[in-house]
Amino acid sequence: MPTPPPADLVLTGGTVLTFDARDREADALAVAGGRVVAVGDVADLVGPDTRVVDLRGRTVMPGVNDSHLHGAWLGALWPRTLFGSEGAVEHAEPLITDAEGRRKAILHTGDLLSRLGVTSYTEPGLGPGEDAGPTGCFGSAVLDEYAALAAEGELRARVTVLRLFGELDGPSSLRAFESGLATAPPTADPRWLNVTGVKIFADGIPPMRSAWTHHCYADGTSGHLLVEGEHDPDREANLRAMITLAHRAGHQIGVHATGDRTTEVVVDALAAAIAAHGPAGRHYLIHGDLVPPHVLDRLPALGIGLNTQPGIAVTTAPWLAAALGEDVVRTAWPLRDAFERGVRVCLSSDAPVLDPDWRRGVAAAAQWLDLPASRVLMRRLLRAYTVLPAHQDGAESWKGTLEVGKAADLCVLETNPLDVDPADLPHVGVAMTVVDGRVVFEA
């Protein structure tokens, strides 16, 4: 056998959590050409130019994938968030006004996320529906700036994008949606910028009494769909038509759906589209605040995922109680039920609604689950921030785990997270972040 070429980077003397199908662990890892070339035995791969990092007992895990994060908005707003200690802000506050601002915001987010061990994220909604948007953070020009940065090799994390043909948190029309689908996104290396599909805002959120639900709000209303239409049946028909059009065209569909009535319609429409046109994309529900058990039951067989934000659940539970009552809160954000049913659950931050620290997201998920701390629980929550988002991206064949041949996207933590109570995870430091074999952050 020929002698393999030396590695570019070797990490040794610690724990490597591969998160592969067998959850294997090792004590070393080698990287060359942006890929993992060895896990475990790396001695023969150390050459004169290899950088060897002594982990000194620290732990390597796959890079974090925040599968629902508004990158340009976060970069323009940080350190403020919508609900944060630095002061709440108005959703429609003007933030970006020109190309320089768009570039600065995206790069700012890349720097921030690299310090947190985040190596991939999803921009859930960029496109012409927001070209006249008040913040400047969600229009077509933002997507074009991402493409420019990808071409220049300036992105510090891999980015997945869903296009948006309506308003963010606002109405959309079937005509504009159909016109948008006929346009092509900018081209880019899909390993750095991948436009996988579309986002649809089906309804609002329960605390604002804008989620469409079988329950009644305190004022006697039940919300409605955001899709245009004079009455509920018209809006529902237009939503179903949007889903069918996007599915038939082969796009991934991420639907913002929070009310129980909305999730029923969305999943029924997705099921009908799959039955009529075959499987396509990695469709998923976004948020799913009030998704009922009978809807969860349908998701695994249909291949529909759930992308939810436990930090928002913990933060807004009192607001939901004020809008719909404590009984509704007790069944809201059914994370445990979703896990038990085998639903493909991705955890994310929705930053800058909250801050993008995934460690706090894991702690919030454990708090909401109200289960005893264990390695099994922590592993499941960490996979929901790494392995499962890679599947949502359609990229599980080349990223999301630390296996030979896969992308060298990883982070080094000061302590093994499997040995930490989830409530204490936010105190575990990130020592290093590597993307495509390149060190983008080192404490």
Beta strands, then each sheet from edge to edge (+ up, - down):
strand 1: 9-17
strand 2: 25-32
strand 3: 35-39
strand 4: 51-54
strand 5: 59-62
strand 6: 64-66
strand 7: 118-126
strand 8: 158-164
strand 9: 193-201
strand 10: 252-257
strand 11: 284-287
strand 12: 305-308
strand 13: 345-347
strand 14: 410-413
strand 15: 430-435
strand 16: 438-442
sheet 1: 3+ 2- 1+ 4+
sheet 2: 3+ 2- 1+ 5+ 14- 15+ 16-
sheet 3: 6+ 7+ 8+ 9+ 10+ 11+ 12+ 13+
end
